[in-house]
Amino acid sequence: MPCSKCHLYYAADLQECPTCHHKQRVSAITPKIPIRPTQAVPDTVPDSAELEQEREEFLRQFKSHLMEAHGEAVNAPESVCKFTEHHPGEAGKADVCTGCYERLQERLDVCEAALHIDMKEAAQIVYDAVWADPSDPGKTYQNAASALLSELRKRAGITAVLGPFQPLTH
């Protein structure tokens, strides 16, 4: 069973995750929860004059908040990177907010954890893929590679490939 924090599969004899040192595991398959239908509440139609007045008031407040936020953004000091160890000399400009950075870091941790696949598990995936279709010996390597990549994508939470893979130029 994988780690509940980073979703890394690790050996059963280990007491904690080797990547994030979390001690709790979760089921690899999430249970299906039935969706309960909600009851519809009948809508009442407000008076059109009253509705128009509320719209105007909302627009007035929205514009004032927008102008206030714009003024704060223009007069705000420039954000600097909080990771000063990566910027020797002078502080670098912060282009990504902390919340987005942390979400991306968590996503990267999950992808990295997927790459820490156990050697026996990887060998079993390759073995199963090779012997799944022994009719075409020329495709066994391709089947094995495809099965291994599919397993890594599944563990990393990568659901769909948006376009063809292109090799990177080095």
C-alpha positions in Angstrom: 0.0 0.0 0.0 1.3 3.5 -0.8 2.2 6.3 1.6 -0.8 8.5 2.4 1.2 11.7 2.0 3.4 11.2 -1.1 1.7 8.0 -2.5 5.1 6.2 -2.8 4.9 2.4 -2.8 7.5 1.1 -0.4 8.4 -2.3 1.1 6.1 -3.7 3.7 8.8 -4.3 6.3 9.6 -0.6 6.5 7.9 1.3 9.3 7.8 4.7 7.5 8.0 6.1 4.0 11.7 6.5 2.9 10.8 9.7 1.0 8.7 11.8 3.4 9.0 9.7 6.6 5.2 9.5 7.0 4.0 6.5 8.9 0.5 6.1 7.5 -0.5 4.1 4.3 -3.7 4.3 2.3 -5.5 1.9 0.0 -4.3 2.1 -3.6 -7.8 2.0 -4.9 -10.2 4.7 -3.8 -13.7 3.6 -2.8 -16.5 4.8 -5.0 -18.9 6.9 -3.0 -22.5 7.1 -4.3 -23.7 10.6 -5.1 -26.9 11.5 -3.4 -29.2 13.8 -5.4 -30.0 17.1 -3.9 -33.6 18.4 -3.6 -34.4 21.3 -5.7 -35.6 24.5 -3.9 -38.1 26.5 -5.9 -36.8 29.9 -6.8 -38.8 33.1 -6.3 -38.6 35.7 -9.0 -37.7 39.2 -7.5 -39.2 42.4 -8.7 -37.2 43.7 -11.8 -36.8 47.2 -10.3 -35.4 45.8 -7.1 -33.1 43.4 -9.0 -31.8 46.3 -11.2 -31.1 48.4 -8.0 -29.1 45.4 -6.5 -27.1 45.1 -9.7 -26.2 48.7 -9.7 -25.2 48.6 -6.1 -23.1 45.5 -6.7 -21.4 47.1 -9.7 -20.6 50.3 -7.7 -19.0 48.2 -4.9 -17.2 46.0 -7.3 -15.6 49.0 -9.1 -14.6 50.6 -5.8 -12.9 47.3 -4.7 -11.2 47.0 -8.1 -9.8 50.5 -7.9 -8.6 49.9 -4.3 -6.9 46.7 -5.3 -5.3 48.3 -8.3 -3.9 51.1 -6.1 -2.5 48.6 -3.7 -0.9 46.6 -6.5 0.7 49.6 -8.1 2.1 50.9 -4.8 3.1 47.5 -3.4 6.8 46.8 -2.9 8.4 44.3 -5.4 8.2 40.7 -4.1 11.5 38.9 -3.6 12.2 35.2 -3.5 12.3 33.7 0.0 14.8 31.1 -1.1 17.9 33.3 -0.9 20.3 30.3 -1.0 19.6 30.0 -4.8 20.4 33.7 -5.4 24.0 34.5 -4.4 24.6 38.2 -4.3 21.3 39.9 -4.6 17.8 38.6 -4.0 15.8 37.3 -7.0 12.4 38.6 -8.0 9.5 36.4 -6.9 7.5 35.3 -10.0 5.4 32.6 -8.3 3.4 33.0 -5.1 4.1 30.7 -2.2 0.8 28.8 -2.5 1.4 27.9 -6.1 5.0 27.0 -5.4 4.0 24.7 -2.6 1.3 23.0 -4.7 3.8 22.4 -7.5 6.4 21.1 -5.0 3.8 18.6 -3.6 3.0 17.5 -7.2 6.7 17.1 -7.9 7.2 15.1 -4.7 4.4 12.7 -5.9 6.0 12.3 -9.3 9.4 11.8 -7.8 8.0 9.2 -5.4 6.6 7.3 -8.4 10.1 7.0 -9.8 11.2 5.2 -6.6 9.5 2.0 -7.8 10.7 -1.2 -6.2 13.0 -3.3 -8.5 10.9 -6.4 -8.0 7.7 -4.6 -8.8 9.2 -3.1 -12.0 10.6 -6.5 -13.0 7.1 -8.1 -12.5 5.5 -5.4 -14.6 8.0 -6.0 -17.4 7.6 -9.8 -17.1 3.8 -9.6 -17.2 3.9 -7.2 -20.2 6.3 -9.4 -22.2 4.2 -12.6 -21.6 0.8 -10.9 -22.0 1.1 -11.1 -25.9 3.8 -13.6 -26.9 2.4 -13.8 -30.5 4.7 -11.0 -31.8 8.2 -11.3 -30.4 9.2 -8.0 -32.1 6.8 -6.0 -29.8 7.8 -7.5 -26.4 10.2 -4.7 -25.6 7.7 -2.1 -26.7 5.0 -3.8 -24.6 7.3 -3.9 -21.6 8.3 -0.2 -21.9 4.7 0.8 -22.4 3.5 -1.1 -19.4 6.3 0.3 -17.2 5.6 3.9 -18.3 1.8 3.4 -17.7 2.5 2.2 -14.2 4.8 5.2 -13.5 2.2 7.6 -14.8 -0.6 6.0 -12.8 1.5 6.2 -9.6 2.4 9.8 -10.3 -1.2 10.7 -10.8 -0.7 11.7 -14.5 -4.0 10.9 -16.0 -3.9 11.9 -19.7 -1.2 12.7 -22.2 -2.2 15.8 -24.1 0.0 15.4 -27.1 2.6 13.1 -28.6 5.8 12.7 -26.7 8.7 14.6 -28.2 12.3 13.8 -27.4 14.1 16.6 -25.7 17.2 18.0 -27.5 20.3 18.0 -25.4 
